[in-house]
Amino acid sequence: MAKILFASILFLWSFQGLAQDKFIDRNGVVIFEASEELFEEVKAINSTATAVFDSKTNELASLALVRAFEFKNSLMQEHFNENYAESDQFPKAIFRGILKNLDLAGLPPSGKKVQLEGTIDFHGKVKEIQIMVNAQLVNDVLSLLGNFTVTPADFDIEIPRIVRNQIAKQVEVKFDFKLKKK
């Protein structure tokens, strides 16, 4: 009986040790904007993205449900989901990557820029990105802020000719993750 108790304690202790290497945000914010001057704003916000960071490997993964992107205009949101993102067929946007040369122990309180390399899987296509992000660690919360640019063509999304001038050719994507240590 003592051996089983000891083994259980050892197992739970080792599992707890693994969990301490993870940082999680279940309410991450991802914003994309493809607005053109003189036309209606084309901007959507998703505040339910999940992000996980493993401090042992510096790997970062994020998942955003495509239908969770909210537009000011409900018709625009409907067109985005049905005609462009085809969110019934491609329900998730997934990022997988690594924060290069990030040392949490040596991260200054004011934060610093670190390189993020990885892939974005959206609309059935995968695109590689390399960007600089702001990383800051305060009270066991890792803040990651960044932005990058993509095009609809990167993901085989065709913009109909009738609205082509109303949607930017470059789409600005911003993210804000507040990952809490687990």
Order of alpha helices (4+ residues) and beta strands (2+ residues): alpha-beta-beta-beta-beta-alpha-beta-beta-beta-beta-beta
